[in-house]
Amino acid sequence: MPHHRSAFFISDRTGITAESLGQTLLTQFDTLEFHRETVPFIDTVEKAEALAARIRERAQIDHHKPLVFTSIVNPEIRRVLKIDNALTIDFFETFISELEAELGQNASLTMGKAHGMISEEKYDHRIEAVNFSLNHDDGVKLKDLAEADVVLVGVSRSGKTPTCLYLALQYGIKAANYPLTPEDLDTTSLPKILLPYRSKLFGLTIDPARLHHIRSERRPDSRYASLDNCRFEVNEAESMFRQHAVPFISTTHKSIEEIASTIMHKATLERHF
């Protein structure tokens, strides 16, 4: 069995759908290594023919069939990418015909609907959520937290900022975050600024050893990054969460996608677009 295979993720738009679905399938083959290549905006037959020639060339070099994952709407372009010496997994062909049969309606076959700007109102809401998260990062702006859908609380470098931005981009959630400072951790009380928003709080915690590693890359040999200090901050933060019944999760072994999805579920938040 070969231990190295080429994988192409091909789309007539951004490539996000083909890449996401294809990558998900490939994670189930963790003993193999894949040379991955995402090829977006294959929206003409000419572009498809040039790409097909490149895939055939790769097959000759590798001596194995490349894996080709496509999310192409146009049937003519799809046909060009059905290459004899490649394994093509066509997500549209696989699912659209069954959906058409069940729904009793032909698909519109319009490019860009998955990740394009179909609704200006929904797109504007998404951008507004991103701007809100940026403006309310690390407790910079706290006076209008009433607008927040959720306020993430945790020690420095526990994953608050990237999670807030992902929640905004993926779900349209207005997410603010508040970093627990050493002064906040000197008491078991919630920070006064957060008390009016108690129902919106969600805590993030992290394994102290992992936190020590992350902080050491930023500020090596500092008290801020020391393992003892990381243990103290994490323990105090978790005690605060438990005492005030603030739901919280560990980010140690979770991706940003998993963290955000868990928060959406546990905090019963609803997607805004």
ABEGO torsion letter per residue (X at the ends): XBABBBBBBBBABAGAAAAAAAAAAAAABAABBBBBBBBBGBABAAAAAAAAAAAAAAAAAAGBBBBBBBBBABAAAAAAABBAABBBBBAAAAAAAAAAAAAGBBBAGBBGAAABBABAAAAAAAAAAAAAAAAABGGABAAAAAABABBBBEBBGAGAAAAAAAAAAAAGBBBBBBBBBAAAAABABBBAAAAAAAAABBBBBBBAAAAAAAAAAABBGBAAABAAAAAAAAAAAAAAAAAAGBBBBBAAABBAAAAAAAAAAAAGBBBAX
